[in-house]
Amino acid sequence: MHTVDHTKNIIEIEHVSFFHNNQPILNDISLSIHKGDYIGIIGGNGAGKTTLLKVILGLQKPDSGTVRLFGDDIKDFKDWPKMGYVPQKATSFDTNFPATVEEIVQMGRFGRLGLFHNIKKADRTAVKKALEQVDMYYERKRLIGDLSGGQQQRVFIARALAGNPEVIFLDEPTVGVEKEVEEDFYDLLRKLNTENNLTIVIVTHDIDSIAKDAMHIACIDKSMVLHETVDEYFRETHSITHPHA
């Protein structure tokens, strides 16, 4: 049964601000993410959504504030395989790149193995499990460039899952994905969240696509408004004005 442990903050962001060329991108952001959460982060272009993910993932250093991952200050955090990441436009790559689905997903093990470590039985098992979770195991020998956009995005999610993460961050995951397969894609995320208790943090413009699954909605436009439930988001955004997609 899917449960959210509200006593266990796996990600803690406190009073984080980030500037670029002396312009505020994030302003005094605080957010706690619990084990088993499904959080939607929404906002317009340039609102700071992707920057927030990059700060959490250690790809950008905040100008002020603190970030704690699984109880450790981000400066001391070492267990990065716990943090899965599917970047924006992950499927925008050279379609002639001669890599199979299986080889792409094996890359997700490098965080645990090191880049030049030989693939072992445990790694093959993890890759097989990840591909099965996204219903792509039987496509494992196909070239990544021969797949549809929706299939490619499932492969990149499998790559993130191969490291056995406890939380996965997705940045606009349906960009470039066929409209007709979007529903299947969100069904997959729901399954990973409810059946595997995987914590999901998703940046999206499409609030309707996550409305039935997300537990919390964070609206960002440099600063942040956190809605504890989706119903609260819709209720408050119809009565007050603040930045949202």
C-alpha positions in Angstrom: 0.0 0.0 0.0 1.3 3.5 -0.9 2.1 5.6 2.1 3.7 9.0 2.6 5.8 9.4 5.7 5.3 13.0 6.7 7.8 12.6 9.5 10.6 11.9 7.1 11.8 14.8 5.0 14.1 13.4 2.4 14.7 16.8 0.8 14.7 20.1 2.8 15.1 23.5 1.1 15.3 26.4 3.5 15.3 30.1 2.4 17.1 29.4 -0.9 17.9 32.3 -3.2 19.7 32.2 -6.5 20.9 35.1 -8.7 22.1 35.3 -12.3 23.7 38.4 -13.5 22.5 40.1 -10.3 18.9 39.2 -11.3 16.9 37.1 -8.8 15.9 33.7 -10.3 14.8 32.2 -7.0 13.8 34.3 -4.0 13.6 32.8 -0.5 12.3 29.4 -1.4 11.5 26.8 1.3 10.2 23.4 0.6 10.1 20.0 2.3 9.7 16.8 0.3 8.6 13.6 2.1 9.3 10.0 1.2 6.5 8.8 -1.1 5.4 12.3 -2.2 4.2 13.3 -5.6 4.9 17.0 -6.1 4.1 19.1 -9.1 6.2 22.3 -9.7 4.5 24.7 -12.0 5.1 28.2 -13.3 5.7 30.2 -16.5 8.8 30.3 -18.7 11.8 31.8 -16.8 10.0 31.4 -13.4 12.9 29.4 -11.9 11.5 25.9 -12.0 14.4 24.2 -13.7 16.9 26.3 -11.6 15.2 24.9 -8.5 15.7 21.4 -9.6 19.4 22.1 -10.5 19.9 23.6 -7.0 18.5 20.4 -5.4 20.6 18.2 -7.6 23.8 20.1 -6.8 24.1 21.4 -10.4 23.7 25.0 -9.3 24.9 26.5 -6.0 22.5 28.8 -4.3 23.6 32.3 -3.2 21.9 31.9 0.1 19.9 29.3 2.1 20.5 25.6 2.7 19.7 22.3 1.0 19.6 19.1 2.9 19.4 15.7 1.1 18.4 12.6 3.2 19.5 14.5 6.4 22.9 15.7 5.0 23.9 19.1 4.0 24.2 19.1 0.2 27.9 19.9 0.5 28.4 16.6 2.4 26.0 14.5 0.5 27.6 11.5 -1.3 24.8 9.0 -2.2 23.8 10.6 -5.5 22.3 7.5 -7.0 19.4 8.0 -4.5 18.5 11.0 -6.7 17.2 10.1 -10.2 16.9 12.8 -12.8 15.2 13.0 -16.2 16.3 16.4 -17.7 14.2 18.6 -19.9 14.2 17.4 -23.5 16.1 14.2 -22.6 15.0 12.8 -25.9 16.6 15.6 -27.9 19.7 13.9 -29.1 21.3 12.6 -32.4 18.8 9.9 -33.6 21.8 8.3 -35.4 23.6 7.7 -32.1 24.3 3.9 -32.3 23.2 2.9 -28.9 20.6 0.3 -28.0 17.9 0.8 -25.4 19.7 -1.6 -23.0 23.0 0.4 -23.4 21.2 3.7 -22.6 19.7 2.2 -19.5 23.1 0.7 -18.4 24.4 4.3 -18.2 22.1 4.7 -15.2 24.4 2.3 -13.3 27.5 4.5 -13.7 26.6 6.6 -10.7 27.1 3.5 -8.5 29.8 1.8 -10.6 32.0 4.5 -11.9 32.3 5.2 -15.6 34.7 2.5 -16.5 33.5 -0.3 -14.2 32.5 -3.5 -15.9 28.8 -4.4 -15.9 28.1 -7.3 -13.6 25.2 -9.6 -12.9 23.6 -7.2 -10.3 23.8 -4.4 -12.8 22.1 -6.5 -15.5 19.4 -7.4 -13.0 18.8 -3.7 -12.2 18.7 -2.8 -15.8 16.2 -5.6 -16.6 14.0 -4.5 -13.7 14.1 -0.8 -14.8 13.1 -1.7 -18.3 10.3 -4.0 -17.1 9.0 -1.1 -14.9 8.6 1.1 -17.9 7.3 -1.8 -20.2 10.4 -1.5 -22.5 12.2 -4.8 -21.8 11.2 -6.4 -25.0 12.5 -3.4 -26.9 15.9 -3.6 -25.2 17.9 -4.5 -28.4 16.4 -1.8 -30.6 18.4 1.4 -31.4 17.2 4.3 -29.3 16.8 6.5 -32.4 14.3 4.0 -33.9 11.8 4.5 -31.1 8.9 7.0 -30.9 9.2 10.0 -28.6 7.1 8.4 -26.0 9.2 5.2 -26.0 12.4 7.2 -25.8 11.2 9.0 -22.7 10.3 5.7 -21.0 13.9 4.6 -21.7 15.3 7.7 -20.1 13.1 7.1 -17.1 14.4 3.6 -17.0 18.0 5.0 -17.1 17.2 7.0 -14.0 15.5 4.0 -12.3 18.5 1.7 -12.9 20.4 3.4 -10.1 17.7 2.4 -7.7 16.8 6.0 -6.7 14.4 6.9 -3.8 13.3 10.1 -5.6 13.1 11.0 -9.3 13.0 14.5 -10.7 11.4 15.1 -14.1 11.8 18.4 -15.9 8.9 18.9 -18.5 9.0 15.1 -19.3 6.3 15.2 -22.0 8.0 17.8 -24.2 8.4 16.1 -27.6 6.1 13.2 -26.6 3.1 12.4 -28.7 -0.1 13.7 -27.2 -1.8 10.3 -27.6 0.7 8.6 -25.3 0.9 11.3 -22.6 -1.8 9.5 -20.6 0.1 6.3 -20.6 3.2 8.2 -19.5 1.4 9.7 -16.5 -0.1 6.3 -15.7 3.5 5.0 -15.5 4.5 7.8 -13.1 1.4 7.0 -11.0 2.4 3.3 -10.9 6.0 4.1 -9.8 4.7 6.4 -7.1 1.9 4.2 -5.7 3.3 0.7 -6.2 7.0 1.3 -5.8 6.7 4.2 -3.3 9.0 6.2 -5.5 9.0 9.9 -4.6 8.1 12.0 -7.7 9.0 15.6 -8.3 7.8 16.9 -11.7 8.2 20.2 -13.4 5.3 20.8 -15.8 3.3 23.4 -17.6 0.3 21.1 -17.7 -1.4 21.1 -14.3 -4.4 19.1 -15.7 -2.1 16.1 -16.5 -1.0 15.7 -12.9 -4.2 16.9 -11.1 -5.4 13.5 -10.2 -2.1 12.2 -8.9 0.0 15.1 -7.4 -0.3 15.5 -3.6 1.1 19.0 -3.5 1.5 21.8 -6.1 4.3 24.3 -5.8 3.8 27.5 -7.9 7.0 29.3 -8.7 7.7 32.7 -10.1 11.0 33.5 -8.3 9.2 33.1 -5.0 7.0 30.1 -4.3 3.4 29.4 -3.1 2.9 25.8 -1.9 -0.6 24.3 -2.1 -1.0 21.4 0.2 -3.5 19.7 -2.1 -4.5 20.0 -5.7 -8.1 21.0 -4.7 -6.6 23.8 -2.6 -4.6 24.9 -5.7 -7.7 25.1 -7.9 -9.7 26.8 -5.1 -7.1 29.4 -4.4 -6.1 30.2 -7.9 -9.7 30.9 -8.8 -10.0 33.4 -5.9 -6.5 35.0 -5.8 -3.9 35.9 -8.4 -0.4 34.4 -8.1 2.0 32.9 -10.7 1.0 29.6 -12.1 1.0 27.8 -15.4 
